[in-house]
Amino acid sequence: MAIKKSTKKFQQRKLGDVLERRKDFAKIKQRHQVNDKRKARNVERREKAEAEKVVDPEEQAKEQAFAEMNVDDFFAGAFDIADPKNGKGKKAQKKDVTPKIGKRKRVDESAKDVESEAESAEEEAASDSEEQSDAS
C-alpha cells in the first residue's frame, strides 16, 4: 500500500521538528524528576540528621554549666584541656606525603646555586665576626 501524499508532506516538513521537540521535553521532564528525587533525599537526610542530633543529658548539662558560668569562675576552677586528636585533617595528611611514581624529579640547578651562595655568605659573615672579636 502506498503512503498518502499528506503523510509524505508531514514527514518531510514537520516530523523532524516534532520529534526534536518531544526529545527536548523528555529531557526537561527527566531533569525535573531527578531534581525532585534529589530534593526528597535531602529532606530525608536532614530529618535523619536532626534525629541523630539529639544531645545526651550529660553533654547538655556541661554546655549549660559553661554558658551560665562567668569568666572569673571559669578561670578559678580547674579544668582539663582536651588534647587535639590530630593537628591535621585527612586531606592535609594525604597532601603532605609525596606520591611515589617511580620517576626522579629534576632539581633546578640555578636554585641550588642560589642556596649554596646564601649559605657561603652566611659562613663568611660568621667567620668575619669571629676574626674581628679575636683581633680586639
TIDOKE-845507 format. One record per residue: x, y, z of N, C-alpha, C, O in turn; chain; residue number from 0; residue in one letter. Coordinates in pm, 1 decimal. Example, Ala and Ser with C-alpha at 12.3 -4.5 7.8 and 13.67 -1.06 7.14 Angstrom:
<sites>
      n_c1      n_c2      n_c3     ca_c1     ca_c2     ca_c3      c_c1      c_c2      c_c3      o_c1      o_c2      o_c3  cadena  num  residuo
    1319.0    -569.0     780.0    1230.0    -450.0     780.0    1320.0    -330.0     780.0    1423.6    -331.9     846.5       A    0        A
    1285.0    -225.0     708.0    1367.0    -106.0     714.0    1290.0       3.0     787.0    1340.9     113.8     803.9       A    1        S
</sites>
This chain:
<sites>
      n_c1      n_c2      n_c3     ca_c1     ca_c2     ca_c3      c_c1      c_c2      c_c3      o_c1      o_c2      o_c3  cadena  num  residuo
      81.5    -116.4       0.0       0.0       0.0       0.0      87.1     124.4       0.0     186.9     130.1      71.8       A    0        M
      51.6     220.8     -77.1     129.3     343.9     -90.2      95.4     440.9      22.5     -13.8     438.1      79.4       A    1        A
     193.9     527.9      53.0     174.1     628.5     157.7      99.7     746.1      97.4     123.3     783.6     -17.4       A    2        I
       8.7     804.5     176.3     -67.8     919.2     128.3      24.3    1038.1     106.6     131.6    1047.2     166.2       A    3        K
     -18.6    1127.4      21.7      57.8    1247.9      -7.3      67.4    1336.0     117.4     172.9    1394.1     142.9       A    4        K
     -38.8    1346.8     194.3     -38.1    1431.1     314.3      60.1    1376.9     418.5     126.3    1453.6     488.4       A    5        S
      68.7    1244.8     427.9     162.6    1184.0     522.0     305.7    1213.9     480.7     389.6    1245.4     565.2       A    6        T
     334.1    1204.4     350.9     467.2    1235.7     300.0     503.9    1380.3     330.3     615.2    1409.1     374.5       A    7        K
     409.7    1471.2     306.3     434.2    1613.4     331.9     462.9    1635.9     480.4     554.7    1709.8     516.1       A    8        K
     383.8    1571.6     566.2     403.2    1586.7     710.5     542.1    1537.1     750.2     612.8    1602.8     826.6       A    9        F
     580.4    1420.5     697.6     710.7    1364.7     731.9     824.2    1455.4     685.1     923.3    1472.9     756.0       A   10        Q
     810.0    1512.2     567.1     916.3    1596.2     512.8     925.8    1730.2     583.9    1036.0    1779.0     608.9       A   11        Q
     812.8    1789.9     616.8     813.0    1928.4     664.2     808.6    1942.6     816.1     867.1    2036.3     870.5       A   12        R
     740.6    1851.6     885.4     716.5    1875.2    1027.4     764.3    1764.6    1120.7     784.3    1790.2    1239.4       A   13        K
     782.8    1644.6    1071.8     813.3    1531.9    1159.8     944.7    1552.1    1236.0     952.6    1521.7    1355.0       A   14        L
    1045.8    1602.6    1168.8    1175.9    1624.8    1234.8    1163.7    1719.1    1352.7    1217.7    1692.4    1460.1       A   15        G
    1092.5    1829.9    1333.1    1074.6    1927.2    1441.5     992.7    1868.5    1556.2    1022.7    1891.8    1673.2       A   16        D
     888.7    1791.9    1521.5     803.7    1732.6    1624.8     885.2    1636.1    1710.5     876.2    1638.7    1833.3       A   17        V
     964.4    1551.3    1645.7    1045.4    1455.1    1720.6    1149.8    1525.9    1807.6    1173.4    1486.8    1922.0       A   18        L
    1211.1    1629.1    1752.6    1311.3    1704.4    1828.5    1248.8    1772.1    1950.3    1307.0    1772.0    2058.7       A   19        E
    1130.2    1829.8    1931.8    1061.0    1895.1    2042.8    1024.7    1792.9    2150.1    1037.6    1821.3    2269.2       A   20        R
     979.5    1674.8    2109.4     945.1    1570.8    2206.3    1068.1    1527.9    2286.7    1059.8    1506.5    2407.6       A   21        R
    1182.8    1515.6    2217.8    1306.0    1479.1    2287.7    1343.8    1585.5    2390.1    1383.3    1553.8    2502.4       A   22        K
    1331.4    1711.9    2350.4    1363.8    1821.3    2442.2    1274.0    1817.4    2565.4    1321.3    1832.3    2678.0       A   23        D
    1144.1    1797.1    2543.4    1051.8    1790.1    2656.7    1083.4    1669.9    2745.6    1073.2    1678.2    2868.0       A   24        F
    1121.9    1558.0    2683.3    1155.6    1439.1    2761.8    1278.6    1465.7    2848.8    1283.4    1423.2    2964.2       A   25        A
    1378.3    1536.3    2793.2    1497.6    1569.1    2871.3    1462.3    1659.3    2989.1    1510.2    1639.2    3100.7       A   26        K
    1378.3    1758.3    2962.8    1338.1    1851.1    3069.1    1260.0    1777.4    3176.7    1280.2    1800.3    3295.9       A   27        I
    1170.5    1688.5    3134.2    1090.5    1611.6    3229.2    1180.8    1523.4    3315.5    1160.9    1512.4    3436.5       A   28        K
    1279.8    1461.1    3252.3    1372.2    1376.3    3326.6    1453.6    1459.7    3425.9    1476.6    1416.5    3538.9       A   29        Q
    1496.7    1577.8    3384.5    1572.9    1665.6    3473.0    1490.2    1705.0    3594.9    1540.7    1708.6    3707.1       A   30        R
    1362.2    1734.6    3571.5    1273.9    1770.3    3683.0    1255.0    1652.0    3777.9    1252.8    1669.7    3899.7       A   31        H
    1241.4    1531.5    3722.2    1225.6    1413.9    3807.0    1349.9    1390.5    3892.8    1339.5    1358.2    4011.2       A   32        Q
    1467.4    1407.2    3832.2    1592.1    1389.2    3906.6    1602.4    1492.7    4018.3    1641.6    1459.8    4130.3       A   33        V
    1567.2    1617.9    3988.0    1570.9    1723.2    4090.0    1474.8    1693.5    4204.2    1508.5    1713.6    4320.8       A   34        N
    1354.5    1645.6    4170.9    1256.9    1612.4    4274.6    1308.0    1499.0    4364.0    1292.4    1503.7    4486.0       A   35        D
    1369.3    1396.6    4302.1    1424.4    1285.9    4380.2    1535.7    1335.1    4471.9    1544.0    1294.7    4587.9       A   36        K
    1621.7    1422.9    4419.3    1732.5    1476.7    4498.2    1680.3    1557.1    4616.9    1731.6    1546.0    4728.2       A   37        R
    1577.1    1638.6    4591.6    1519.1    1718.7    4699.9    1457.6    1628.5    4806.2    1471.1    1655.3    4925.6       A   38        K
    1390.2    1521.9    4763.6    1329.6    1428.9    4859.4    1437.6    1360.7    4943.6    1420.9    1344.8    5064.6       A   39        A
    1548.5    1320.3    4880.3    1658.8    1258.8    4954.4    1718.3    1356.4    5054.9    1749.7    1319.2    5167.9       A   40        R
    1733.6    1482.0    5012.7    1789.6    1583.1    5103.1    1700.1    1604.8    5224.3    1749.1    1620.0    5336.2       A   41        N
    1568.6    1606.4    5202.0    1475.3    1623.9    5313.3    1488.7    1506.3    5410.1    1493.5    1526.3    5531.4       A   42        V
    1494.6    1384.8    5357.4    1508.8    1266.9    5442.8    1640.7    1271.2    5519.5    1645.6    1238.9    5638.2       A   43        E
    1747.0    1311.3    5450.9    1878.3    1318.4    5514.6    1879.1    1422.6    5626.4    1936.4    1399.8    5732.9       A   44        R
    1814.6    1537.8    5601.3    1806.7    1642.8    5703.7    1728.9    1594.5    5825.5    1769.3    1618.7    5939.3       A   45        R
    1616.1    1525.6    5801.0    1536.1    1473.8    5912.1    1615.6    1371.4    5992.7    1609.4    1369.6    6115.6       A   46        E
    1689.9    1286.7    5922.8    1771.4    1186.7    5989.4    1881.0    1253.7    6072.2    1909.2    1211.0    6184.1       A   47        K
    1942.3    1357.9    6017.7    2047.2    1430.3    6090.5    1990.2    1499.2    6213.5    2054.4    1501.9    6318.5       A   48        A
    1870.1    1554.9    6201.4    1805.7    1619.6    6315.9    1775.5    1517.2    6425.1    1789.8    1545.9    6543.9       A   49        E
    1733.4    1397.0    6383.5    1703.0    1292.8    6481.2    1830.6    1247.5    6552.6    1827.6    1219.0    6672.3       A   50        A
    1942.0    1240.6    6480.4    2068.4    1199.2    6540.2    2130.1    1310.4    6624.2    2215.6    1285.1    6709.1       A   51        E
    2086.7    1432.2    6600.2    2144.6    1547.5    6667.5    2101.4    1558.1    6813.1    2151.6    1643.8    6885.8       A   52        K
    2011.3    1474.4    6856.1    1962.9    1479.1    6993.9    2082.7    1458.8    7086.3    2153.8    1358.9    7076.2       A   53        V
    2104.3    1555.0    7176.7    2220.2    1553.5    7264.6    2185.2    1479.4    7393.1    2076.8    1496.9    7448.6       A   54        V
    2278.7    1396.2    7439.7    2251.9    1326.0    7564.5    2257.2    1424.8    7680.9    2325.2    1527.0    7671.7       A   55        D
    2187.0    1396.1    7789.5    2172.1    1491.9    7900.1    2304.4    1533.9    7964.3    2315.4    1647.3    8010.9       A   56        P
    2404.9    1446.5    7968.1    2532.2    1481.2    8030.6    2602.2    1593.0    7953.7    2649.2    1690.1    8013.1       A   57        E
    2608.7    1578.9    7822.6    2673.3    1681.7    7741.2    2595.7    1812.2    7747.7    2654.3    1920.4    7751.4       A   58        E
    2465.0    1801.4    7748.9    2382.0    1921.1    7755.5    2404.4    1993.5    7888.4    2407.5    2116.6    7891.3       A   59        Q
    2420.0    1919.8    7997.7    2444.9    1980.5    8128.5    2580.3    2050.9    8129.8    2592.7    2159.5    8186.5       A   60        A
    2681.8    1990.5    8068.1    2814.3    2052.5    8061.7    2809.4    2183.5    7984.9    2867.3    2283.4    8027.4       A   61        K
    2740.5    2182.7    7872.2    2730.4    2303.7    7790.9    2658.2    2414.5    7866.5    2698.4    2530.6    7860.4       A   62        E
    2552.8    2379.1    7937.1    2477.9    2479.5    8013.0    2560.9    2533.3    8128.7    2550.2    2651.1    8162.6       A   63        Q
    2643.6    2448.4    8189.9    2726.9    2492.9    8301.8    2824.8    2599.7    8255.0    2844.0    2700.1    8323.5       A   64        A
    2885.9    2579.5    8141.2    2979.0    2679.2    8088.9    2906.5    2805.1    8043.5    2960.6    2915.1    8054.5       A   65        F
    2787.4    2790.4    7993.7    2712.5    2906.9    7946.9    2672.3    2996.4    8063.7    2673.2    3118.9    8051.6       A   66        A
    2637.4    2935.9    8176.0    2592.9    3013.1    8291.8    2709.2    3064.0    8376.7    2689.9    3153.0    8459.5       A   67        E
    2829.0    3009.8    8358.0    2944.6    3044.7    8439.4    3003.6    3178.7    8392.9    3011.4    3205.6    8273.1       A   68        M
    3045.1    3262.6    8489.9    3110.9    3386.3    8449.1    3260.7    3360.4    8431.2    3308.2    3251.0    8461.6       A   69        N
    3334.2    3458.1    8382.8    3474.4    3439.9    8346.1    3560.4    3406.6    8467.9    3646.6    3319.0    8460.5       A   70        V
    3537.8    3475.8    8580.0    3618.9    3452.0    8699.8    3602.1    3309.0    8750.3    3699.9    3243.6    8786.6       A   71        D
    3478.5    3261.0    8752.7    3454.1    3123.6    8796.5    3519.6    3023.6    8701.6    3571.9    2920.6    8744.2       A   72        D
    3515.7    3055.1    8575.0    3572.1    2964.8    8475.3    3722.2    2949.2    8497.0    3773.5    2837.3    8498.8       A   73        F
    3793.2    3061.7    8513.6    3937.7    3054.6    8529.1    3979.5    3012.9    8670.1    4091.0    2964.3    8689.0       A   74        F
    3892.8    3030.7    8768.5    3924.5    2990.8    8905.3    3921.1    2839.2    8919.9    4000.2    2782.5    8995.3       A   75        A
    3832.7    2774.6    8850.3    3817.4    2630.8    8861.0    3922.9    2558.4    8779.4    3974.9    2611.7    8681.4       A   76        G
    3953.9    2436.4    8820.8    4047.4    2354.0    8745.4    3970.2    2285.6    8633.8    3862.5    2229.9    8655.0       A   77        A
    4026.2    2291.0    8518.2    3959.3    2226.3    8406.2    4063.5    2161.1    8318.2    4177.9    2206.1    8311.1       A   78        F
    4023.3    2056.0    8252.1    4113.2    1982.0    8164.3    4102.2    2036.3    8023.5    3993.1    2061.6    7972.4       A   79        D
    4216.9    2053.4    7963.0    4218.8    2095.3    7823.3    4236.2    1969.2    7740.6    4333.1    1895.3    7757.7       A   80        I
    4143.6    1946.0    7652.9    4147.4    1825.7    7571.3    4260.8    1836.9    7470.4    4278.2    1939.9    7405.3       A   81        A
    4337.3    1729.1    7458.7    4444.6    1727.8    7359.8    4383.8    1713.8    7221.8    4290.4    1635.9    7202.9       A   82        D
    4435.0    1787.6    7125.6    4382.0    1770.0    6990.2    4418.2    1630.8    6940.0    4532.1    1586.0    6953.2       A   83        P
    4321.7    1565.3    6883.6    4343.7    1428.9    6836.1    4447.7    1426.2    6725.5    4538.4    1343.0    6723.7       A   84        K
    4431.4    1519.9    6633.8    4523.9    1525.5    6522.3    4525.2    1667.8    6471.7    4418.9    1724.6    6446.4       A   85        N
    4640.0    1726.1    6456.4    4650.5    1865.1    6414.8    4609.4    1886.4    6270.7    4570.6    1996.5    6231.7       A   86        G
    4617.8    1782.6    6193.2    4587.5    1797.1    6051.0    4468.4    1710.1    6013.7    4445.1    1605.6    6074.6       A   87        K
    4394.5    1753.0    5915.0    4282.9    1674.0    5866.2    4332.8    1562.9    5776.0    4452.2    1553.9    5747.3       A   88        G
    4243.1    1480.3    5732.6    4280.5    1368.7    5646.5    4336.9    1417.0    5513.8    4433.1    1360.3    5461.9       A   89        K
    4277.1    1521.0    5459.7    4323.4    1571.3    5330.8    4463.4    1629.0    5342.1    4545.7    1610.5    5252.5       A   90        K
    4491.2    1699.0    5451.9    4623.4    1757.9    5469.8    4728.4    1648.4    5483.4    4839.6    1663.0    5432.5       A   91        A
    4694.7    1539.3    5551.1    4789.1    1430.1    5565.7    4820.1    1368.2    5430.6    4935.4    1335.6    5402.5       A   92        Q
    4721.3    1352.0    5348.7    4742.8    1291.8    5218.2    4829.1    1381.0    5130.2    4910.3    1330.9    5052.3       A   93        K
    4813.0    1511.2    5141.5    4889.0    1602.1    5057.7    5033.7    1613.0    5104.1    5121.2    1642.4    5022.7       A   94        K
    5061.8    1590.1    5233.3    5197.4    1600.5    5284.4    5286.4    1490.7    5227.7    5405.4    1513.4    5205.6       A   95        D
    5231.9    1374.1    5204.1    5309.4    1262.3    5154.8    5316.9    1271.6    5003.3    5215.2    1278.2    4934.2       A   96        V
    5439.9    1272.0    4953.5    5454.8    1278.9    4808.4    5431.1    1141.0    4749.5    5480.0    1041.2    4802.5       A   97        T
    5357.6    1135.1    4642.4    5331.3    1004.9    4581.6    5457.5     950.7    4516.3    5534.2    1026.3    4456.7       A   98        P
    5479.1     821.7    4527.0    5595.7     759.6    4466.4    5553.4     703.7    4331.9    5483.5     602.8    4323.1       A   99        K
    5597.3     771.7    4228.1    5555.9     731.9    4094.3    5669.4     666.9    4017.7    5651.6     627.8    3902.3       A  100        I
    5787.1     654.5    4080.4    5897.3     587.3    4015.3    5980.2     677.7    3926.8    6068.6     629.1    3856.3       A  101        G
    5955.5     805.1    3928.0    6032.7     898.0    3846.4    6108.3     992.0    3938.7    6056.4    1034.4    4041.9       A  102        K
    6231.0    1024.0    3900.6    6307.1    1120.9    3978.2    6268.6    1259.8    3932.8    6245.8    1284.5    3814.4       A  103        R
    6261.8    1348.9    4027.7    6232.1    1486.4    3991.5    6363.2    1558.6    3969.4    6458.1    1541.3    4045.9       A  104        K
    6368.5    1638.4    3866.1    6488.1    1716.0    3838.5    6484.8    1842.6    3921.2    6382.8    1911.2    3928.5       A  105        R
    6596.8    1872.7    3983.0    6607.1    1992.2    4065.2    6670.8    2100.6    3980.5    6766.8    2075.3    3907.6       A  106        V
    6618.5    2219.1    3990.1    6668.7    2331.2    3912.3    6809.7    2365.6    3959.8    6830.7    2390.9    4078.4       A  107        D
    6907.0    2366.6    3867.3    7046.1    2393.5    3901.3    7064.0    2533.6    3957.4    7141.0    2553.0    4051.4       A  108        E
    6994.1    2631.6    3901.4    7010.0    2769.7    3947.5    6959.2    2784.8    4090.9    7013.6    2864.8    4167.0       A  109        S
    6857.0    2710.0    4128.5    6805.9    2716.7    4265.0    6909.8    2662.2    4362.5    6924.9    2715.0    4472.7       A  110        A
    6981.9    2556.4    4322.6    7086.8    2502.5    4408.2    7198.8    2603.9    4425.6    7250.0    2622.1    4536.1       A  111        K
    7237.5    2670.6    4315.2    7344.6    2769.6    4320.7    7308.2    2884.0    4413.7    7391.9    2928.8    4492.1       A  112        D
    7185.0    2931.9    4406.4    7140.9    3042.8    4491.0    7145.7    3002.2    4637.5    7189.0    3080.3    4722.1       A  113        V
    7101.5    2879.9    4668.1    7103.2    2832.8    4805.9    7246.3    2819.5    4857.2    7275.2    2858.5    4970.3       A  114        E
    7335.8    2765.0    4775.3    7474.3    2747.5    4819.6    7542.6    2881.9    4838.0    7623.0    2897.5    4929.9       A  115        S
    7512.5    2980.0    4752.3    7569.9    3113.8    4767.4    7522.5    3177.6    4897.2    7601.3    3241.7    4966.7       A  116        E
    7395.3    3161.0    4930.9    7341.5    3218.3    5053.9    7408.4    3154.8    5175.5    7440.6    3224.5    5271.7       A  117        A
    7429.5    3023.8    5172.1    7494.5    2955.6    5283.4    7639.0    3000.5    5297.7    7686.0    3023.7    5409.0       A  118        E
    7710.0    3012.9    5185.7    7850.2    3054.4    5192.3    7861.4    3198.1    5241.2    7956.0    3230.8    5312.9       A  119        S
    7767.3    3284.8    5204.4    7769.2    3423.1    5251.3    7749.0    3427.9    5402.2    7812.2    3508.5    5470.5       A  120        A
    7661.9    3342.9    5454.7    7639.6    3338.1    5598.7    7764.9    3289.6    5671.0    7800.9    3342.4    5776.2       A  121        E
    7831.3    3188.9    5614.3    7952.4    3136.3    5675.9    8062.7    3241.6    5676.7    8135.3    3254.5    5775.2       A  122        E
    8075.8    3317.1    5567.1    8177.4    3422.0    5559.7    8149.3    3530.4    5662.2    8241.4    3579.1    5727.8       A  123        E
    8022.5    3568.7    5676.8    7987.4    3671.6    5774.1    8018.2    3623.7    5915.1    8065.6    3701.5    5997.9       A  124        A
    7992.2    3498.7    5943.1    8020.2    3443.9    6075.2    8170.1    3439.1    6100.0    8214.9    3471.4    6210.0       A  125        A
    8248.6    3399.6    6001.0    8393.9    3392.9    6018.6    8453.9    3532.1    6031.4    8549.5    3550.4    6106.8       A  126        S
    8400.0    3631.9    5959.3    8448.2    3769.7    5970.2    8424.2    3823.8    6110.2    8511.2    3890.0    6166.7       A  127        D
    8307.0    3796.5    6167.0    8276.5    3845.8    6301.2    8366.0    3778.6    6404.5    8403.1    3841.4    6503.7       A  128        S
    8401.7    3651.2    6383.0    8491.9    3582.2    6474.4    8631.3    3641.5    6467.7    8697.1    3656.7    6570.6       A  129        E
    8677.5    3675.5    6347.2    8810.6    3734.0    6330.7    8817.2    3869.7    6398.2    8918.5    3903.1    6459.6       A  130        E
    8710.3    3949.2    6387.9    8709.0    4081.6    6449.9    8710.4    4068.8    6601.9    8776.9    4147.6    6669.3       A  131        Q
    8639.4    3972.5    6656.6    8637.4    3954.1    6801.5    8772.5    3902.1    6850.3    8814.0    3935.1    6961.5       A  132        S
    8842.6    3820.9    6769.0    8974.5    3771.7    6805.8    9077.0    3884.6    6803.5    9168.5    3886.9    6885.7       A  133        D
    9062.0    3979.2    6708.9    9156.8    4089.5    6693.9    9146.5    4187.1    6810.2    9246.6    4249.6    6845.3       A  134        A
    9031.5    4202.4    6870.4    9018.3    4300.2    6978.4    9068.4    4252.2    7109.1    9062.9    4325.3    7208.0       A  135        S
</sites>
